Amino acid sequence: MPTRPPSARELRPLVDRLLLVPDEHRRFAVDEQGARRLHRIGPELLDELTAAGLPHAGHGPGRLFDGYDLGNTALHLGLASVQRRAIRSWAAALRTASVPNPQPLLIDVKASCPVPGHAGPCPYGVLLAGGRRRVVAGPPSDARLHRLTVRPRQQWPAFPPPVLELLRALEPVGFFLLPEAVRWDPEFLWRTRMADCGGASAWLVAEGERRGLGVRFAFGLLVARPYSTPHCWAEFLVDGHWVPADPLLLRAMAAWGGLDSAAHPPTASPGAVFHRLTDRFTKVVSHAGVWAPASLPTELLPCP
């Protein structure tokens, strides 16, 4: 028997949290069909959300919603959305990478032209380890530009007490999908107690430097099947090794991905599923300097 959606009164605390994102950063582009397909939010729940004050444009079946608002709603209500399925795949990848002798993974870097219709092949620039770019000419859609093998590294030095103290400082901050205009803003992070992994990692780096810790920013891939994803994290220098840290991600995996937080606490390193590419947030694939839509299908490397 289908359960009724939460009432507007029950949804009010979540909607009030979402309203901490300034309205000028919303883009009303997701219709009711998209809300159901991508976020598993049906018309009845949309009605209750709008009654609770969720911003939207238009009226009736033609209403449009912001994708970040819907993505966050689905996550925090535990719906089987695209974002939650991704987080479950990340948690599964971390569990798999933590077993003895995990198999290497094979990642294809594919892209599509962001400005179709131009003459000649597409000039793609693929980000490689170390921040270099490899220029590859390819077709306008679903072009396989690069292939890389990633071998999970399981053993990482434990974080010393000063790093653990810094990681625990983020405990009051909740994981939210955020628009670019606020995701990097530390004032927004601490005023709202909302962050994504990029903003949280940037804060860890800035605060770690202020405290005199060896720390650096990392951008690369979160390696998981069936698709890897671009990701940001912080790295701390421990016993001569740069050790990845991402407490916000580990808490999200525990909340929505089924990860055992006792086996993988927020103060542990999730480095087994990270593949570092560079020290700044950037494009995985560019197209004559323009951001190109990319996909990263990932599979286990067949055993010889």
TIPADO-640790 format. One record per residue: x, y, z of N, C-alpha, C in turn. Coordinates in Angstrom, 3 decimals, always signed. Layout:
BEGIN
n.u, n.v, n.w, ca.u, ca.v, ca.w, c.u, c.v, c.w
X, Y, Z, X, Y, Z, X, Y, Z
...
END
This chain:
BEGIN
n.u, n.v, n.w, ca.u, ca.v, ca.w, c.u, c.v, c.w
+0.842, -1.179, +0.000, +0.000, +0.000, +0.000, +0.885, +1.238, +0.000
+0.718, +2.171, -0.952, +1.602, +3.327, -1.019, +1.465, +4.204, +0.213
+2.596, +4.737, +0.684, +2.581, +5.629, +1.840, +2.315, +7.049, +1.371
+1.706, +7.831, +2.249, +1.424, +9.209, +1.887, +2.715, +10.018, +1.965
+2.842, +11.061, +1.176, +4.037, +11.900, +1.265, +4.036, +12.686, +2.568
+5.194, +13.141, +3.046, +5.219, +13.981, +4.245, +4.366, +15.229, +4.030
+3.783, +15.713, +5.095, +2.951, +16.916, +5.008, +3.823, +18.155, +4.911
+3.178, +19.267, +4.528, +3.904, +20.540, +4.447, +4.528, +20.889, +5.788
+3.817, +20.606, +6.873, +4.359, +20.900, +8.198, +5.604, +20.069, +8.475
+5.564, +18.790, +8.095, +6.727, +17.920, +8.306, +7.906, +18.325, +7.427
+7.617, +18.886, +6.253, +8.666, +19.274, +5.317, +9.256, +20.643, +5.610
+8.585, +21.420, +6.453, +9.008, +22.802, +6.673, +10.465, +22.931, +7.130
+10.969, +22.128, +8.087, +12.374, +22.295, +8.498, +13.362, +22.106, +7.341
+13.110, +21.113, +6.477, +13.994, +20.902, +5.336, +13.895, +22.061, +4.351
+12.679, +22.501, +4.047, +12.518, +23.612, +3.116, +13.158, +24.873, +3.671
+13.000, +25.119, +4.968, +13.637, +26.292, +5.570, +15.154, +26.232, +5.418
+15.710, +25.044, +5.515, +17.164, +24.884, +5.320, +17.533, +25.209, +3.876
+16.746, +24.712, +2.934, +17.036, +24.980, +1.523, +16.921, +26.465, +1.200
+16.034, +27.165, +1.892, +15.836, +28.591, +1.644, +17.014, +29.436, +2.103
+17.969, +28.837, +2.797, +19.187, +29.559, +3.151, +20.047, +29.845, +1.926
+19.830, +29.108, +0.840, +20.481, +29.428, -0.435, +19.743, +30.619, -1.049
+20.431, +31.722, -1.333, +19.745, +32.897, -1.893, +19.004, +32.566, -3.181
+17.806, +33.127, -3.322, +16.935, +32.787, -4.439, +17.542, +33.136, -5.788
+18.435, +34.145, -5.832, +19.010, +34.529, -7.130, +19.915, +33.446, -7.708
+20.264, +32.452, -6.903, +21.111, +31.367, -7.395, +20.298, +30.162, -7.870
+18.975, +30.277, -7.870, +18.144, +29.178, -8.340, +17.908, +29.291, -9.843
+17.814, +28.135, -10.480, +17.501, +28.064, -11.905, +16.304, +27.121, -12.047
+15.168, +27.686, -12.373, +13.942, +26.893, -12.439, +13.847, +26.231, -13.808
+14.325, +24.990, -13.875, +14.437, +24.313, -15.162, +13.943, +22.869, -15.143
+13.506, +22.365, -13.977, +13.074, +20.964, -13.869, +11.556, +20.924, -13.736
+10.901, +20.258, -14.680, +9.444, +20.162, -14.630, +9.018, +18.946, -13.803
+7.713, +18.717, -13.733, +7.210, +17.617, -12.910, +7.712, +16.259, -13.403
+7.810, +16.110, -14.704, +8.298, +14.844, -15.255, +9.749, +14.611, -14.826
+10.572, +15.663, -14.913, +11.963, +15.540, -14.490, +12.084, +15.292, -12.995
+11.203, +15.920, -12.222, +11.232, +15.700, -10.773, +10.987, +14.232, -10.442
+10.049, +13.608, -11.143, +9.759, +12.193, -10.905, +10.883, +11.296, -11.436
+11.344, +11.591, -12.641, +12.330, +10.708, -13.279, +13.694, +10.776, -12.591
+14.180, +11.969, -12.278, +15.522, +12.122, -11.731, +15.562, +12.010, -10.212
+14.508, +12.498, -9.557, +14.551, +12.620, -8.105, +13.514, +11.776, -7.378
+12.653, +11.080, -8.113, +11.597, +10.246, -7.540, +10.642, +11.071, -6.669
+10.395, +12.311, -7.102, +9.464, +13.191, -6.407, +8.219, +13.329, -7.269
+7.108, +12.763, -6.810, +5.870, +12.790, -7.563, +5.065, +14.055, -7.321
+3.950, +14.212, -8.057, +3.136, +15.432, -7.946, +2.613, +15.712, -6.545
+2.226, +14.649, -5.799, +1.696, +14.881, -4.448, +2.770, +15.462, -3.537
+3.973, +14.931, -3.621, +5.049, +15.458, -2.795, +5.423, +16.874, -3.248
+5.395, +17.129, -4.547, +5.638, +18.491, -5.033, +4.604, +19.465, -4.464
+3.347, +19.038, -4.400, +2.312, +19.894, -3.816, +2.631, +20.224, -2.360
+3.045, +19.226, -1.599, +3.363, +19.457, -0.188, +4.604, +20.341, -0.050
+5.582, +20.151, -0.937, +6.787, +20.986, -0.882, +6.471, +22.444, -1.188
+5.642, +22.669, -2.201, +5.284, +24.053, -2.521, +4.460, +24.670, -1.391
+3.600, +23.878, -0.760, +2.841, +24.386, +0.382, +3.760, +24.727, +1.554
+4.883, +24.017, +1.644, +5.862, +24.300, +2.708, +6.764, +25.480, +2.358
+6.636, +26.002, +1.123, +7.403, +27.185, +0.753, +8.544, +26.956, -0.197
+8.645, +25.752, -0.806, +9.736, +25.516, -1.752, +9.572, +26.425, -2.968
+10.604, +27.185, -3.346, +10.483, +28.084, -4.491, +10.204, +27.329, -5.788
+9.413, +27.940, -6.653, +9.104, +27.363, -7.963, +8.654, +28.489, -8.876
+8.574, +28.177, -10.140, +8.080, +29.125, -11.139, +6.874, +28.510, -11.829
+5.825, +29.306, -12.050, +4.635, +28.818, -12.719, +3.674, +28.161, -11.753
+2.609, +27.598, -12.330, +1.541, +27.017, -11.519, +1.060, +25.713, -12.150
+0.442, +24.869, -11.320, -0.149, +23.642, -11.829, +0.878, +22.693, -12.404
+0.461, +21.879, -13.391, +1.375, +20.888, -13.975, +2.584, +21.511, -14.684
+2.507, +22.796, -15.009, +3.626, +23.451, -15.681, +4.668, +24.035, -14.747
+4.560, +23.749, -13.450, +5.525, +24.289, -12.495, +6.946, +23.840, -12.811
+7.899, +24.735, -12.548, +9.313, +24.431, -12.720, +10.023, +24.608, -11.387
+11.007, +23.741, -11.143, +11.724, +23.732, -9.869, +13.224, +23.784, -10.116
+13.955, +24.137, -9.063, +15.410, +24.161, -9.121, +15.964, +22.755, -8.875
+16.919, +22.339, -9.697, +17.461, +20.991, -9.577, +18.190, +20.737, -8.275
+18.876, +21.748, -7.735, +19.553, +21.568, -6.447, +18.532, +21.362, -5.323
+17.449, +22.155, -5.338, +16.402, +21.980, -4.329, +15.832, +20.565, -4.372
+15.535, +20.084, -5.577, +14.949, +18.744, -5.697, +15.956, +17.661, -5.323
+17.210, +17.829, -5.739, +18.229, +16.851, -5.395, +18.435, +16.742, -3.896
+18.478, +17.890, -3.218, +18.637, +17.874, -1.769, +17.420, +17.293, -1.075
+16.228, +17.636, -1.574, +15.005, +17.080, -0.992, +15.011, +15.559, -1.084
+15.348, +15.034, -2.259, +15.360, +13.583, -2.442, +16.367, +12.911, -1.525
+17.563, +13.487, -1.414, +18.574, +12.901, -0.535, +18.098, +12.871, +0.910
+17.624, +14.012, +1.400, +17.301, +14.118, +2.817, +16.001, +13.418, +3.180
+15.178, +13.086, +2.190, +13.983, +12.283, +2.446, +14.214, +10.801, +2.175
+15.403, +10.456, +1.698, +15.727, +9.053, +1.470, +15.105, +8.455, +0.230
+14.845, +9.283, -0.792, +14.243, +8.775, -2.025, +15.304, +8.167, -2.935
+14.883, +7.278, -3.830, +15.817, +6.561, -4.711, +16.170, +7.418, -5.929
+16.752, +8.573, -5.676, +17.078, +9.523, -6.730, +18.391, +9.167, -7.413
+18.704, +9.892, -8.489, +19.982, +9.720, -9.172, +21.135, +9.950, -8.203
+21.036, +11.016, -7.387, +22.122, +11.331, -6.460, +22.307, +10.231, -5.413
+21.181, +9.701, -4.908, +21.324, +8.662, -3.888, +21.897, +7.385, -4.491
+21.498, +7.051, -5.695, +22.070, +5.864, -6.338, +23.567, +6.040, -6.544
+23.989, +7.261, -6.889, +25.421, +7.517, -7.045, +26.150, +7.324, -5.721
+25.600, +7.855, -4.629, +26.245, +7.724, -3.329, +26.322, +6.262, -2.908
+25.296, +5.485, -3.216, +25.338, +4.054, -2.912, +26.456, +3.368, -3.696
+26.653, +3.783, -4.953, +27.735, +3.181, -5.744, +29.103, +3.576, -5.183
+29.229, +4.791, -4.646, +30.498, +5.214, -4.043, +30.794, +4.400, -2.790
+29.751, +4.189, -1.972, +29.940, +3.397, -0.766, +30.336, +1.961, -1.117
+29.688, +1.400, -2.131, +30.036, +0.047, -2.570, +31.477, -0.005, -3.068
+31.906, +1.032, -3.776, +33.279, +1.079, -4.278, +34.284, +1.110, -3.133
+33.976, +1.878, -2.075, +34.895, +1.943, -0.941, +34.961, +0.605, -0.215
+33.824, -0.064, -0.073, +33.839, -1.395, +0.556, +34.667, -2.367, -0.284
+34.469, -2.331, -1.607, +35.189, -3.243, -2.501, +36.686, -2.969, -2.479
+37.047, -1.673, -2.447, +38.464, -1.311, -2.454, +39.152, -1.623, -1.136
+38.367, -1.914, -0.101, +38.934, -2.156, +1.228, +39.203, -3.630, +1.499
+38.807, -4.515, +0.584, +39.081, -5.942, +0.783, +40.526, -6.223, +0.361
+41.110, -7.340, +0.824, +42.489, -7.647, +0.417, +42.613, -7.806, -1.101
+43.670, -7.252, -1.649, +43.998, -7.361, -3.076, +42.822, -6.982, -3.985
+42.329, -5.772, -3.891, +41.215, -5.375, -4.764, +41.650, -5.322, -6.228
+40.689, -5.601, -7.111, +40.988, -5.563, -8.536, +41.166, -4.128, -9.022
+42.074, -3.907, -9.978, +42.166, -2.584, -10.600, +40.887, -2.262, -11.378
+40.681, -0.993, -11.626, +39.509, -0.553, -12.385, +39.949, +0.175, -13.648
+39.115, +0.041, -14.667, +39.379, +0.642, -15.969, +38.361, +1.751, -16.198
+38.846, +2.966, -16.457, +37.973, +4.122, -16.656, +38.141, +4.638, -18.082
+37.029, +4.757, -18.792, +37.017, +5.423, -20.091, +36.586, +6.865, -19.891
+37.295, +7.785, -20.514, +36.912, +9.192, -20.488, +36.217, +9.506, -21.810
+34.918, +9.791, -21.735, +34.130, +10.099, -22.922, +33.585, +11.515, -22.821
+33.339, +12.131, -23.964, +32.827, +13.507, -23.953, +31.963, +13.758, -25.170
+31.191, +14.841, -25.081, +30.367, +15.307, -26.194, +30.644, +16.781, -26.429
+30.439, +17.216, -27.650, +30.737, +18.589, -28.040, +29.760, +19.563, -27.366
+30.260, +20.620, -26.688, +29.363, +21.604, -26.079, +28.847, +22.645, -27.068
+29.454, +22.694, -28.251, +29.032, +23.664, -29.273, +28.920, +22.947, -30.617
+27.948, +22.030, -30.757, +27.859, +21.218, -31.982, +27.568, +22.070, -33.204
+28.000, +21.535, -34.355, +27.719, +22.206, -35.619, +28.910, +22.909, -36.219
+30.054, +22.925, -35.513, +31.232, +23.601, -36.078, +31.907, +22.704, -37.111
+32.745, +23.295, -37.907, +33.463, +22.537, -38.941, +34.605, +21.730, -38.321
+34.864, +20.563, -38.901, +36.007, +19.760, -38.494, +35.777, +18.980, -37.215
+36.764, +18.159, -36.833, +36.645, +17.368, -35.615, +36.704, +18.255, -34.362
+36.263, +17.701, -33.267, +36.245, +18.447, -32.004, +37.627, +18.407, -31.341
+38.158, +19.569, -30.919, +39.460, +19.604, -30.239, +39.296, +19.455, -28.724
+39.248, +18.221, -28.236, +39.075, +17.970, -26.817, +40.417, +18.047, -26.095
+40.378, +18.563, -24.860, +41.551, +18.543, -23.995, +41.250, +17.712, -22.762
+41.941, +16.588, -22.592, +41.674, +15.652, -21.496, +42.662, +15.899, -20.363
+42.131, +16.073, -19.159, +42.970, +16.295, -17.984, +43.682, +15.007, -17.596
+44.999, +15.098, -17.432, +45.807, +13.952, -17.025, +46.405, +14.216, -15.650
+46.968, +13.183, -15.045, +47.603, +13.332, -13.739, +48.715, +14.368, -13.815
+48.787, +15.213, -12.803, +49.756, +16.292, -12.789, +49.226, +17.585, -13.364
+47.963, +17.571, -13.807, +47.354, +18.782, -14.330, +47.607, +19.039, -15.799
+48.338, +18.153, -16.474, +48.579, +18.327, -17.911, +47.305, +17.997, -18.688
+47.230, +18.513, -19.915, +46.103, +18.182, -20.798, +46.627, +17.564, -22.083
+45.927, +16.520, -22.491, +46.235, +15.866, -23.761, +45.162, +16.268, -24.758
+45.565, +16.838, -25.880, +44.612, +17.266, -26.907, +44.302, +16.091, -27.820
+43.013, +15.816, -27.964, +42.552, +14.683, -28.766, +41.466, +15.172, -29.713
+41.598, +14.874, -31.007, +40.539, +15.191, -31.974, +39.528, +14.053, -31.976
+38.244, +14.420, -31.888, +37.237, +13.375, -31.824, +35.913, +13.803, -32.406
+34.962, +12.884, -32.487, +33.632, +13.175, -33.028, +32.825, +14.004, -32.029
+31.691, +14.559, -32.457, +30.938, +15.458, -31.591, +30.189, +14.791, -30.446
+29.940, +13.486, -30.490, +29.177, +12.871, -29.400, +29.769, +11.526, -29.002
+29.747, +11.277, -27.661, +30.170, +10.000, -27.080, +31.554, +9.571, -27.577
+32.467, +10.527, -27.608, +33.821, +10.230, -28.081, +34.657, +9.650, -26.945
+35.246, +8.469, -27.141, +36.163, +7.927, -26.145, +37.534, +8.528, -26.397
+37.996, +9.322, -25.423, +39.195, +10.123, -25.606, +40.408, +9.570, -24.882
+40.159, +8.810, -23.836, +41.287, +8.381, -22.999, +40.833, +7.184, -22.176
+41.769, +6.357, -21.788, +41.476, +5.206, -20.931, +42.573, +5.118, -19.884
+42.177, +4.940, -18.630, +43.195, +4.812, -17.594, +42.843, +3.693, -16.634
+43.876, +3.107, -16.061, +43.736, +2.043, -15.079, +44.075, +2.591, -13.704
+43.204, +2.330, -12.737, +43.414, +2.799, -11.371, +43.505, +1.589, -10.448
+44.574, +1.533, -9.669, +44.755, +0.458, -8.696, +44.537, +1.019, -7.296
+43.494, +0.573, -6.600, +43.213, +1.132, -5.276, +44.380, +0.949, -4.313
+44.697, +2.030, -3.612, +45.702, +1.953, -2.554, +44.970, +1.877, -1.229
+45.216, +0.814, -0.487, +44.443, +0.566, +0.731, +45.083, +1.130, +1.992
+46.393, +1.099, +2.080, +47.065, +1.447, +3.318, +47.452, +2.925, +3.331
+46.929, +3.647, +4.326, +47.243, +5.064, +4.496, +47.642, +5.296, +5.949
+48.628, +6.154, +6.203, +48.968, +6.480, +7.590, +47.773, +7.104, +8.313
+47.658, +6.831, +9.616, +46.582, +7.415, +10.415, +46.825, +8.909, +10.608
+45.746, +9.663, +10.660, +45.869, +11.101, +10.874, +46.312, +11.384, +12.314
+47.232, +12.332, +12.508, +47.640, +12.711, +13.867, +46.562, +13.558, +14.544
+46.644, +13.732, +15.871, +45.595, +14.475, +16.603, +45.261, +15.855, +16.039
+46.216, +16.694, +15.611, +45.813, +18.010, +15.091, +44.928, +17.916, +13.843
+45.164, +16.914, +12.985, +44.319, +16.730, +11.798, +42.958, +16.186, +12.213
+42.928, +15.238, +13.140, +41.650, +14.701, +13.615, +40.788, +15.809, +14.220
+41.403, +16.697, +14.968, +40.658, +17.822, +15.554, +40.045, +18.686, +14.464
+40.808, +18.930, +13.402, +40.293, +19.745, +12.298, +39.157, +19.026, +11.566
+39.300, +17.746, +11.310, +38.244, +16.995, +10.633, +36.959, +16.988, +11.455
+37.091, +16.870, +12.774, +35.908, +16.845, +13.638, +35.224, +18.205, +13.696
+35.958, +19.269, +13.367, +35.342, +20.603, +13.377, +34.210, +20.711, +12.363
+34.210, +19.830, +11.340, +33.159, +19.861, +10.326, +31.920, +19.055, +10.710
+31.891, +18.451, +11.901, +30.750, +17.620, +12.285, +29.414, +18.359, +12.245
+29.349, +19.659, +12.581, +28.040, +20.334, +12.534, +27.554, +20.638, +11.117
+28.378, +20.415, +10.111, +28.047, +20.800, +8.734, +27.405, +19.619, +8.017
+26.256, +19.866, +7.382, +25.551, +18.828, +6.646, +25.882, +18.845, +5.169
+25.758, +17.684, +4.535, +26.037, +17.564, +3.105, +24.823, +18.021, +2.298
+25.056, +18.993, +1.409, +24.019, +19.480, +0.501, +24.644, +19.710, -0.874
+23.850, +19.499, -1.904, +24.244, +19.873, -3.260, +24.056, +21.382, -3.388
+25.092, +22.089, -3.834, +25.049, +23.548, -3.816, +25.448, +24.141, -5.163
+24.819, +25.266, -5.540, +25.220, +25.953, -6.774, +26.612, +26.564, -6.640
+27.235, +26.748, -7.784, +28.619, +27.227, -7.818, +28.794, +28.548, -7.078
+27.777, +29.394, -7.092, +27.904, +30.738, -6.509, +28.128, +30.722, -5.002
+27.715, +29.647, -4.305, +27.883, +29.608, -2.852, +28.745, +28.443, -2.380
+29.032, +27.488, -3.215, +29.683, +26.264, -2.731, +31.084, +26.516, -2.188
+31.783, +27.557, -2.648, +33.150, +27.816, -2.214, +33.231, +28.878, -1.121
+32.107, +29.388, -0.669, +32.070, +30.524, +0.245, +32.112, +30.041, +1.700
+33.222, +30.259, +2.439, +33.281, +29.769, +3.815, +32.291, +30.463, +4.751
+31.973, +31.733, +4.470, +30.975, +32.421, +5.296, +29.621, +31.737, +5.157
+29.242, +31.362, +3.930, +27.989, +30.634, +3.717, +28.032, +29.290, +4.440
+29.153, +28.597, +4.361, +29.277, +27.277, +4.998, +28.971, +27.365, +6.487
+29.580, +28.319, +7.186, +29.418, +28.362, +8.637, +28.138, +29.069, +9.062
+27.609, +29.954, +8.223, +26.333, +30.588, +8.558, +25.182, +29.598, +8.427
+25.245, +28.722, +7.415, +24.145, +27.805, +7.140, +24.402, +26.383, +7.621
+25.674, +26.060, +7.915, +26.091, +24.677, +8.224, +25.724, +23.744, +7.072
+25.907, +24.224, +5.837, +25.660, +23.452, +4.629, +26.916, +23.497, +3.761
+27.278, +22.358, +3.160, +28.449, +22.338, +2.275, +28.370, +21.120, +1.380
+29.089, +21.180, +0.268, +29.366, +19.976, -0.506, +30.848, +19.661, -0.302
+31.325, +18.614, -0.961, +32.701, +18.178, -0.710, +33.726, +19.212, -1.184
+33.399, +19.960, -2.250, +34.319, +20.978, -2.730, +34.507, +22.088, -1.720
+33.400, +22.651, -1.239, +33.495, +23.739, -0.267, +34.106, +23.289, +1.041
+33.738, +22.081, +1.515, +34.302, +21.572, +2.763, +35.804, +21.342, +2.622
+36.234, +20.814, +1.475, +37.658, +20.571, +1.266, +38.442, +21.873, +1.191
+37.876, +22.869, +0.512, +38.540, +24.175, +0.443, +38.698, +24.774, +1.838
+37.647, +24.624, +2.691, +37.757, +25.141, +4.051, +38.813, +24.379, +4.844
+38.853, +23.051, +4.714, +39.873, +22.266, +5.419, +41.277, +22.717, +5.037
+41.486, +22.990, +3.764, +42.805, +23.424, +3.311, +43.145, +24.793, +3.895
+42.218, +25.737, +3.797, +42.475, +27.088, +4.309, +42.706, +27.077, +5.820
+41.849, +26.365, +6.551, +41.984, +26.324, +8.005, +43.210, +25.504, +8.418
+43.505, +24.425, +7.663, +44.703, +23.650, +7.960, +45.964, +24.474, +7.778
+46.011, +25.277, +6.720, +47.164, +26.157, +6.512, +47.266, +27.176, +7.643
+46.117, +27.715, +8.074, +46.119, +28.691, +9.164, +46.666, +28.073, +10.445
+46.408, +26.785, +10.635, +46.879, +26.100, +11.841, +48.293, +25.554, +11.689
+48.916, +25.768, +10.537, +50.283, +25.324, +10.338, +50.433, +23.870, +9.957
+49.359, +23.246, +9.473, +49.416, +21.848, +9.054, +49.891, +21.744, +7.602
+50.513, +20.621, +7.270, +50.828, +20.332, +5.877, +49.571, +19.855, +5.178
+49.026, +20.657, +4.282, +47.744, +20.335, +3.666, +47.722, +20.892, +2.253
+46.983, +20.230, +1.376, +46.837, +20.718, +0.000, +45.472, +20.306, -0.544
+45.025, +21.025, -1.561, +43.757, +20.749, -2.232, +43.998, +19.705, -3.318
+43.020, +18.840, -3.535, +43.128, +17.816, -4.577, +41.853, +17.776, -5.403
+42.027, +17.629, -6.703, +40.908, +17.414, -7.619, +41.244, +16.211, -8.472
+40.259, +15.366, -8.685, +40.477, +14.188, -9.508, +39.202, +13.402, -9.668
+39.302, +12.090, -9.543, +38.152, +11.217, -9.769, +37.837, +10.404, -8.522
+36.554, +10.291, -8.236, +36.062, +9.317, -7.274, +35.743, +8.075, -8.117
+36.501, +7.027, -7.925, +36.471, +5.870, -8.813, +35.440, +4.856, -8.315
+34.414, +4.637, -9.127, +33.337, +3.722, -8.731, +32.642, +3.196, -9.977
+32.097, +2.002, -9.865, +31.268, +1.462, -10.937, +29.807, +1.830, -10.703
+29.027, +2.028, -11.746, +29.374, +1.944, -13.169, +29.967, +3.238, -13.732
+29.943, +4.328, -12.945, +30.505, +5.589, -13.420, +31.321, +6.240, -12.321
+32.541, +6.609, -12.645, +33.318, +7.470, -11.767, +32.829, +8.898, -11.931
+33.276, +9.779, -11.028, +32.798, +11.159, -11.067, +33.910, +12.111, -10.666
+33.946, +13.331, -11.213, +34.914, +14.325, -10.738, +34.658, +14.632, -9.266
+35.731, +14.908, -8.531, +35.576, +15.090, -7.086, +36.713, +15.935, -6.540
+36.447, +16.604, -5.399, +37.446, +17.401, -4.682, +37.630, +16.830, -3.280
+38.834, +16.920, -2.750, +39.094, +16.516, -1.378, +40.337, +17.242, -0.866
+40.607, +17.119, +0.425, +41.819, +17.675, +1.022, +42.821, +16.550, +1.263
+44.103, +16.898, +1.263, +45.149, +15.925, +1.568, +46.081, +16.516, +2.622
+46.432, +15.684, +3.619, +47.304, +16.113, +4.707, +48.618, +15.334, +4.644
+49.704, +16.034, +4.922, +51.021, +15.409, +4.903, +51.247, +14.680, +6.223
+51.321, +13.339, +6.136, +51.492, +12.499, +7.317, +52.632, +11.519, +7.048
+53.695, +11.623, +7.835, +54.840, +10.706, +7.709, +55.363, +10.657, +6.277
+55.407, +11.806, +5.628, +55.939, +11.880, +4.271, +54.973, +11.480, +3.181
+53.711, +11.196, +3.521, +52.695, +10.803, +2.545, +51.542, +11.804, +2.563
+51.017, +12.108, +1.372, +49.818, +12.939, +1.281, +48.600, +12.030, +1.412
+47.858, +12.195, +2.505, +46.762, +11.293, +2.837, +45.427, +12.003, +2.585
+44.573, +11.462, +1.708, +43.276, +12.097, +1.419, +42.336, +12.082, +2.622
+41.554, +13.159, +2.734, +40.536, +13.268, +3.783, +39.277, +13.857, +3.174
+38.125, +13.328, +3.599, +36.837, +13.858, +3.137, +35.745, +13.427, +4.112
+35.697, +14.065, +5.303, +34.721, +13.632, +6.309, +33.279, +13.819, +5.867
+33.012, +14.852, +5.076, +31.634, +15.089, +4.626, +31.159, +13.950, +3.723
+32.024, +13.496, +2.831, +31.662, +12.399, +1.932, +31.404, +11.121, +2.721
+32.260, +10.815, +3.688, +32.082, +9.586, +4.454, +30.788, +9.619, +5.256
+30.420, +10.791, +5.784, +29.136, +10.879, +6.496, +27.961, +10.737, +5.538
+28.086, +11.277, +4.315, +27.023, +11.109, +3.318, +26.879, +9.645, +2.919
+27.999, +8.946, +2.755, +27.946, +7.527, +2.416, +27.268, +6.722, +3.523
+27.535, +7.089, +4.783, +26.908, +6.382, +5.890, +25.414, +6.680, +5.954
+25.037, +7.932, +5.680, +23.633, +8.324, +5.786, +22.792, +7.774, +4.647
+23.328, +7.760, +3.427, +22.509, +7.459, +2.257, +23.062, +6.335, +1.392
+24.244, +5.812, +1.731, +24.853, +4.794, +0.885, +25.020, +3.445, +1.529
+24.616, +3.321, +2.791, +24.748, +2.038, +3.464, +26.151, +1.725, +3.941
+27.036, +2.718, +4.021, +28.407, +2.480, +4.477, +28.423, +2.297, +5.992
+29.197, +1.343, +6.463, +29.352, +1.091, +7.885, +30.274, +2.163, +8.471
+29.707, +3.082, +9.257, +30.503, +4.184, +9.779, +31.507, +3.722, +10.836
+31.302, +2.534, +11.410, +32.292, +2.001, +12.345, +33.545, +1.546, +11.594
+33.346, +0.957, +10.429, +34.479, +0.505, +9.619, +35.123, +1.663, +8.860
+34.316, +2.678, +8.516, +34.815, +3.815, +7.736, +34.350, +5.114, +8.393
+34.919, +5.477, +9.542, +34.485, +6.698, +10.228, +34.916, +7.951, +9.448
+34.273, +9.085, +9.728, +34.623, +10.319, +9.008, +36.075, +10.752, +9.178
+36.730, +10.271, +10.229, +38.126, +10.636, +10.453, +39.109, +9.674, +9.779
+38.597, +8.695, +9.035, +39.459, +7.793, +8.263, +39.700, +8.388, +6.874
+40.596, +7.776, +6.134, +40.858, +8.234, +4.773, +40.069, +7.401, +3.769
+39.321, +8.066, +2.863, +38.668, +7.338, +1.764, +39.552, +7.263, +0.523
+40.870, +7.385, +0.719, +41.789, +7.470, -0.416, +41.761, +6.281, -1.354
+41.237, +5.136, -0.911, +41.201, +3.955, -1.777, +40.340, +4.172, -3.016
+39.413, +5.141, -2.977, +38.548, +5.365, -4.148, +38.853, +6.701, -4.840
+39.978, +7.344, -4.484, +40.329, +8.616, -5.099, +41.500, +8.441, -6.066
+41.425, +9.150, -7.179, +42.534, +9.199, -8.140, +42.841, +10.673, -8.400
+43.937, +11.153, -7.837, +44.297, +12.569, -7.926, +44.760, +12.933, -9.336
+44.288, +14.093, -9.820, +44.739, +14.601, -11.112, +45.496, +15.913, -10.991
+45.019, +16.823, -10.127, +45.664, +18.129, -10.041, +45.315, +18.789, -8.708
+45.814, +20.018, -8.525, +45.650, +20.706, -7.240, +44.623, +21.829, -7.295
+43.762, +21.827, -8.295, +42.736, +22.867, -8.383, +41.501, +22.298, -9.075
+40.364, +22.923, -8.796, +39.122, +22.526, -9.438, +39.148, +22.974, -10.897
+38.894, +22.050, -11.819, +38.981, +22.381, -13.237, +38.127, +21.415, -14.046
+38.208, +21.528, -15.363, +37.456, +20.657, -16.266, +38.171, +19.316, -16.410
+37.410, +18.218, -16.410, +38.007, +16.932, -16.777, +38.241, +16.889, -18.278
+37.285, +17.414, -19.040, +37.436, +17.523, -20.492, +37.048, +18.936, -20.917
+37.904, +19.561, -21.709, +37.604, +20.869, -22.283, +37.445, +20.720, -23.800
+36.894, +21.764, -24.404, +36.698, +21.777, -25.854, +37.035, +23.196, -26.307
+38.255, +23.383, -26.771, +38.731, +24.718, -27.140, +38.533, +25.701, -25.989
+38.803, +25.236, -24.755, +38.690, +26.075, -23.578, +37.338, +26.099, -22.926
+36.325, +25.494, -23.560, +34.964, +25.471, -23.019, +34.747, +24.143, -22.290
+33.979, +24.178, -21.208, +33.655, +22.963, -20.462, +32.885, +21.995, -21.349
+33.346, +20.753, -21.463, +32.683, +19.750, -22.295, +31.990, +18.716, -21.412
+30.735, +18.360, -21.692, +30.069, +17.297, -20.932, +30.853, +15.993, -21.054
+31.145, +15.374, -19.912, +31.965, +14.160, -19.912, +31.265, +13.061, -19.122
+31.530, +11.823, -19.495, +31.090, +10.674, -18.716, +32.291, +9.769, -18.512
+32.253, +8.999, -17.422, +33.426, +8.207, -17.020, +33.002, +6.774, -16.705
+32.533, +6.019, -17.715, +32.153, +4.627, -17.449, +33.334, +3.824, -16.901
+33.045, +3.023, -15.877, +34.098, +2.347, -15.116, +33.727, +0.893, -14.917
+34.732, +0.027, -15.084, +34.502, -1.404, -14.872, +35.755, -2.018, -14.261
+35.583, -3.185, -13.652, +36.737, -3.902, -13.129, +37.626, -4.376, -14.267
+38.915, -4.262, -14.083, +39.844, -4.748, -15.101, +39.800, -6.266, -15.111
+39.550, -6.879, -16.278, +39.480, -8.352, -16.309, +40.768, -8.988, -15.816
+40.613, -10.075, -15.087, +41.787, -10.812, -14.604, +42.509, -11.456, -15.773
+43.843, -11.455, -15.780, +44.583, -12.091, -16.881, +44.386, -13.600, -16.900
END
